[in-house]
Amino acid sequence: MCGLSGIFSSRNTELEAVVRLMNTSLIHRGPDDSGVWIDGNVGIALGHRRLAIVDLSEAGHQPMHSNCGRFVIVFNGEIYNHAELRQALHDDGLISTGLKGHSDTEVLLAGLASWGVEKTLNASVGMFAFALWDRQEQVLTLGRDRMGEKPLYYGWQDDILLFGSELKAIKAFPAFRAEIDRNALTLLLRHNCIPAPYSIYKGIAKLQSGHYVVLPLTDLSAAKAAIPQPYWRLNDAVAKGLADPFTGSPETATDLLEAQLRSSIGQQMLADVPVGAFLSGGVDSSAVVALMQTQSTQAVRTFTIGFDEGGFDEAVHAKAVSRHLDTQHTELYVRPQDAAAVIPRLSSMYCEPFSDSSQIPTFLVSQLAGQELKVVLSGDGGDELFGGYNRYLSAKKIWSKMQHVPSFARQASASLLRSVSPTTWDSLFNLAKPLLPSRFHVSGPGDKAHKLANVLKLADGHEFYLQLNSHWSDPASVVIGGEEPPTMFTDASRWPKTDSFEHWMMAMDAQTYMSDDIMVKLDRASMAASIEGRVPMLDHRVVELAWRMPLDLKIRNGQGKWLLRQVLYRHVPKELIERPKQGFGIPLGEWLRGSLREWAESLLDEARLVRDGYFRPEPIRKMWSEHLQGRGNWQSHLWTILMFQAWLDEQ
């Protein structure tokens, strides 16, 4: 895991000074080593910060030159099958003279030099972002992994090209014009994040997952007009899997999934430094840890955090799973003051506004793990691949009933639901809970009741899904001068073709929420703690296998992740896992009314909102008042505004 940066400017004589500034801004991503390479005649400079994981020797130093001398690379990530690629290159007679070390970067570079970009990327298993400079053709190629685990920003300012792992590297360019894109800001309010290819700054894009872009720098007009090309698309994997579905028994399906997960996890455990795992006690992380433990000669190191507030503490479940698997477990209970201490760091940590509030516990557990090791495996991805989110279980059922109800009746029901505050709904639910079947025991019933009220007026299932994934439902009415740009949510030509509404939602989530939110959160939080987060569920071979599995092996008897659970129950007793799904959240609503109130009030001050000129203050102040009075739980809406305001303070 590392950080990369670079600049192209045919007229800039200060290339070395600039690329060193860019490189220094990424020191948290690579505290072990740094390097720059400059070709002043052409006007290109590459920078690299290294977190040494594989081949800790000088042979892994970057920027790295190919054996033929034609190519130079800076690379961030891991190629998990680099040993197999090395053998394939050797068998093809392409590295008969041998390589200098055993790093995955060296193997990737040899493949790119010998096989070309598409063949090498399709042969590679890993998470990565890279910049490859062809000295002969003077062409720069930028590439990113299939599922968007590693980030890469790039863009032009006049005739100067800037690129880097994070926006802070691009902003380190002394003449950078940091013009906020108000249209992208509307996307932040809707989604809690800014989806690719947009960024918070005009003229700077995120390279989309599964894409590469070729920039011929001898022809600036062609380079500026270059369009990223896909080498792998999830929609293709979905279509291929659904066209060739698995038809065997559930037992055989469980065998296949366990074998692939075991292989993927085994590859991701390989490192020249200690490796551990995050453990929440849920299905995904427990499955990862269980399969790690079967392949380890020592107790796997596991890490979790907990909260004293009821409804948010999963540490007790993690401890129970740890005891059964006999892991070396570390836990930390988080107090409001611990979260408050992290908040001032968030705007710098995430480099552009980002408001998934689970960013706080993700950083805290990364920081905890970082005290002992450099690599952790995460269970992210299981929900999107195997049908774990509650919306997969309820959305189709709710929508199929809703569409048969007359509009006036839906509107009346929505008014009734919203007439009762979320806190009152929670209290009523707790009173009735002993009388309800276990399948109705859900977390946050008050919030869910208000979300249901918001969707009762919608016209079709796709609008329903967008509403479920929206925070501010009309962000353009809040952002002054902002107009919501098209995204995958609104462009039907980009939608996956599936056999069910549930599968459609899962495929959409994997390409939006997963890559733009979950992976951003994990990458920035782990990198801020200078550790590498690996996600074995997102090995594309696991992804492709999951899409061959019929829906009834994912969602069965009103329960998601059925097939993944069968793998897990071979290693962990069912009773340690079975409980209502609980997200990786924090008691943010309570904290905003309590320990964080003064901080929030200063950022939501009406005079300040008017002075900054980005938001219309009326709806924000109304929500803040209702939240403080307990008449609404607007924590996610308010957190988005707060994170932008805090980020703005850093600029």
Stockholm file with secondary structure:
# STOCKHOLM 1.0

chainA/1-651         MCGLSGIFSSRNTELEAVVRLMNTSLIHRGPDDSGVWIDGNVGIALGHRRLAIVDLSEAGHQPMHSNCGRFVIVFNGEIYNHAELRQALHDDGLISTGLKGHSDTEVLLAGLASWGVEKTLNASVGMFAFALWDRQEQVLTLGRDRMGEKPLYYGWQDDILLFGSELKAIKAFPAFRAEIDRNALTLLLRHNCIPAPYSIYKGIAKLQSGHYVVLPLTDLSAAKAAIPQPYWRLNDAVAKGLADPFTGSPETATDLLEAQLRSSIGQQMLADVPVGAFLSGGVDSSAVVALMQTQSTQAVRTFTIGFDEGGFDEAVHAKAVSRHLDTQHTELYVRPQDAAAVIPRLSSMYCEPFSDSSQIPTFLVSQLAGQELKVVLSGDGGDELFGGYNRYLSAKKIWSKMQHVPSFARQASASLLRSVSPTTWDSLFNLAKPLLPSRFHVSGPGDKAHKLANVLKLADGHEFYLQLNSHWSDPASVVIGGEEPPTMFTDASRWPKTDSFEHWMMAMDAQTYMSDDIMVKLDRASMAASIEGRVPMLDHRVVELAWRMPLDLKIRNGQGKWLLRQVLYRHVPKELIERPKQGFGIPLGEWLRGSLREWAESLLDEARLVRDGYFRPEPIRKMWSEHLQGRGNWQSHLWTILMFQAWLDEQ
#=GR chainA/1-651 SS CEEEEEEECTTCSCHHHHHHHHHHTTGGGCBSEEEEEEETTTTEEEEEEECCCSCCSGGGCSSEECTTSSEEEEEEEEETTHHHHHHHHHHTTSSTTCCSSCCHHHHHHHHHHHHCHHHHHHHCCEEEEEEEEETTTTEEEEEECTTCCSCCEEEEETTEEEEESSHHHHHTSTTCCCCBCHHHHHHHHHHSSCCTTCCSBTTEEECCTTEEEEEETTSHHHHHHCCCEESCCHHHHHHHHHHSCCCSCHHHHHHHHHHHHHHHHHHHTCCSSCEEEECCSSHHHHHHHHHHHTTCSSCCEEEEEEESSTTTCCHHHHHHHHHHHTCEEEEEEECHHHHHHHHHHHHHHSSSCCCCTTHHHHHHHHHHHHTTCSEEECCTTHHHHHTCSHHHHHHHHHHHHHTTSCHHHHHHHHHHHHHSCHHHHHHHHHHHGGGSCGGGCCSCHHHHHHHHHHHTTCSSHHHHHHHHTCSSSSGGGTBTTCCCCCCTTTCGGGSCCCSSHHHHHHHHHHHTHIIIIIHHHHHHHHHHTTCEEECGGGSHHHHHHHTTSCGGGTSBTTBSCHHHHHHHHTTSCGGGTCSCCCCSCCCHHHHHHTTTHHHHHHHSCHHHHHHHCSBCHHHHHHHHHHHHHTSCCCHHHHHHHHHHHHHHHHC
#=GC SS_cons         CEEEEEEECTTCSCHHHHHHHHHHTTGGGCBSEEEEEEETTTTEEEEEEECCCSCCSGGGCSSEECTTSSEEEEEEEEETTHHHHHHHHHHTTSSTTCCSSCCHHHHHHHHHHHHCHHHHHHHCCEEEEEEEEETTTTEEEEEECTTCCSCCEEEEETTEEEEESSHHHHHTSTTCCCCBCHHHHHHHHHHSSCCTTCCSBTTEEECCTTEEEEEETTSHHHHHHCCCEESCCHHHHHHHHHHSCCCSCHHHHHHHHHHHHHHHHHHHTCCSSCEEEECCSSHHHHHHHHHHHTTCSSCCEEEEEEESSTTTCCHHHHHHHHHHHTCEEEEEEECHHHHHHHHHHHHHHSSSCCCCTTHHHHHHHHHHHHTTCSEEECCTTHHHHHTCSHHHHHHHHHHHHHTTSCHHHHHHHHHHHHHSCHHHHHHHHHHHGGGSCGGGCCSCHHHHHHHHHHHTTCSSHHHHHHHHTCSSSSGGGTBTTCCCCCCTTTCGGGSCCCSSHHHHHHHHHHHTHIIIIIHHHHHHHHHHTTCEEECGGGSHHHHHHHTTSCGGGTSBTTBSCHHHHHHHHTTSCGGGTCSCCCCSCCCHHHHHHTTTHHHHHHHSCHHHHHHHCSBCHHHHHHHHHHHHHTSCCCHHHHHHHHHHHHHHHHC
//
